[in-house]
Amino acid sequence: MTKVLFDSKDRLEHVEGRMAEWAESEGIPVLGMLPTALEDLQAQASQFAMSADDRVIHAASGMELPLFCREWLKARPHCQVQTASDLQEAAFGTSPSLKARSALLKTELNGDVDAFKRLAAQWGADLHTLKPGVRPILSVDGRSAPKPDPKVPSNNPFVNLRKADGTIDPLYLGKVQSLLSSIGAQATARIAAAAGKDLTGLPLRTRPF
């Protein structure tokens, strides 16, 4: 038998908090859930009730919250990070990594070191460090256009992931997706934390749930 908290607002906030915890611990890092999908998942919070032993149960199916979340995500592949990734961005862009550079060299460039060096030069990237580069803008003849001032640092994508109204900016979401696909959730989470954000682009905070 289930019981619902007396205050429906408290119940919803409690369930939404549990969903956010699941997203950060399993949904995003393990199952590849897009950060934007959290809001869609939390829209299901009103369908849950609390059991006598404080378990969060989906009223219609009887599934506990983690299982419901997994099944919900499994049925929505559009809510998951796509397998295709922008390895060039991950290797030379805002938050470059050695792992992404190695993957780029092996997969897209088939081990061609000279092509790898040329590509790095187009991005303005330093192969001896992990200094961020800038995505090259090609002119009509295919050559790299003049690069922006290298003294101007590239932005951490999590800084601008959410717009002023709280919605996700598609431009920065693409960068986050590339990071998740190429370097994994743990490394991406560190990049987010450097901006004071979690993987969903919300400010880091200790959840009271």
Secondary structure, DSSP 8 states (H G I E B T S, - for coil): -EE--SSHHHHHHHHHHHHHHHIIIIITTTT-B-TTHHHHHHTTGGGEEEETTS-EEETTT--BHHHHHHHHHHT-GGGB--S---HHHHHHSSS--HHHHHHHHHTTSTT-HHHHHHHHHHHT--TTS--------B-TTS-B-----TTS----TTTTSB-TTS-B-HHHHHHHHHHHHHHHHHHHHHHHHHTTB-TTSSB------
